[in-house]
Amino acid sequence: MTITPLNSFADVQQFLTKVVTDNHLALQLQNSPHKAFWNTLTFDQFVNGNIPHVRNPDTGDPLPILVKGKSDQSNIIMALSGTGPLFGPDGPIGQMPPAGTKFTADQIKSIANWIDAGCPELNPTA
């Protein structure tokens, strides 16, 4: 596998949907509280908002999807990689997806690179 360059939010949406489809996770995602949230949010809601219908089980606080420019502090990256206090092996939520094929390190890095680049919205080749 290789790292996929993601140059826009549309690229991220397509990438996440492709990984879910390729890993046959659609039914599992359909039964999750947040569903395919990346396809229902605007760019602004995705980069500045919270994971829909998911809260920190310890505090009840909403969980931001990401921290622009800081993938290592972004919940989406921690959830996919199974790291951090909520998503690590002993965390109350655990790694996402909870069952089935997990995202590869390269797939996670592809999303992390987009976040670390400041979440560019527009594809420079468009």
C-alpha positions in Angstrom: 0.0 0.0 0.0 1.1 3.6 -0.5 0.3 7.0 0.9 -2.4 8.7 -1.1 -2.1 12.4 -1.6 -5.3 14.1 -0.5 -5.5 17.7 -1.7 -9.0 18.7 -0.8 -11.9 17.8 1.5 -13.6 16.2 -1.5 -10.5 13.9 -1.8 -10.8 13.0 1.9 -14.5 12.2 1.5 -13.9 10.0 -1.5 -10.9 8.3 0.2 -12.8 7.5 3.4 -15.7 6.2 1.4 -13.4 4.0 -0.8 -11.7 2.5 2.3 -15.0 1.7 3.9 -16.3 0.1 0.6 -13.1 -1.8 -0.1 -13.1 -3.2 3.5 -16.8 -4.1 3.4 -17.6 -1.9 6.4 -20.7 -0.2 5.0 -23.2 -2.3 7.1 -21.1 -1.8 10.3 -20.9 2.0 9.6 -24.7 2.1 9.0 -25.2 0.8 12.6 -22.8 3.3 14.2 -24.0 6.5 15.9 -22.1 8.7 13.5 -22.7 6.8 10.2 -20.6 8.1 7.2 -20.5 11.6 8.8 -17.8 12.8 6.5 -20.4 12.7 3.6 -23.0 14.7 5.6 -20.8 17.6 6.7 -19.6 20.7 4.9 -15.9 21.4 4.9 -16.2 23.9 7.7 -18.2 21.4 9.8 -15.7 18.7 9.2 -12.6 20.7 10.1 -14.1 22.8 12.9 -16.9 20.5 14.2 -17.5 17.5 16.3 -18.1 13.9 15.6 -21.9 13.7 15.2 -23.7 11.8 18.0 -20.4 10.8 19.8 -19.4 12.2 23.1 -16.5 11.6 25.5 -17.8 8.8 27.7 -15.9 10.2 30.7 -17.0 13.8 30.5 -20.0 14.0 28.2 -18.2 16.6 26.1 -18.4 16.6 22.3 -15.4 15.2 20.5 -13.9 17.4 17.8 -13.2 15.6 14.6 -9.7 17.1 14.2 -7.3 19.8 15.1 -6.3 21.6 11.9 -2.5 21.3 11.3 -2.1 18.7 14.1 -2.9 15.2 13.1 -1.4 13.8 16.3 -4.1 15.7 18.3 -6.9 14.8 16.0 -9.6 12.4 17.2 -10.1 11.0 13.7 -6.5 9.9 13.5 -6.4 8.6 17.1 -9.7 6.6 16.5 -8.4 5.0 13.2 -5.0 4.2 14.7 -6.3 3.1 18.1 -4.2 5.5 20.1 -4.9 8.1 22.9 -6.9 7.9 26.1 -10.2 7.3 24.4 -9.3 5.2 21.4 -6.3 3.2 22.7 -6.5 -0.4 23.8 -7.7 0.5 27.3 -9.8 3.4 26.2 -13.6 3.5 26.7 -14.2 3.9 22.9 -11.4 1.9 21.3 -10.1 1.7 17.8 -12.4 2.4 14.9 -13.8 0.6 13.2 -14.6 -1.6 16.2 -14.7 -4.8 14.1 -13.6 -5.8 10.7 -10.6 -4.6 8.7 -8.8 -1.7 10.2 -7.3 1.2 8.2 -3.7 0.6 7.3 -0.9 2.8 8.5 -0.6 4.3 5.0 -4.3 5.1 4.8 -4.1 6.8 8.2 -1.0 8.7 7.1 -2.8 9.9 4.0 -5.5 11.5 6.2 -2.9 12.8 8.7 -0.9 14.4 5.9 -4.0 16.4 4.8 -4.6 17.5 8.4 -1.0 18.5 8.9 -1.1 20.5 5.7 -3.8 22.6 7.3 -6.8 20.8 5.7 -6.7 22.4 2.2 -10.2 22.8 0.9 -9.5 23.3 -2.8 -7.7 20.8 -5.1 -4.8 22.8 -6.8 -5.4 20.8 -10.0 -9.0 21.8 -10.3 
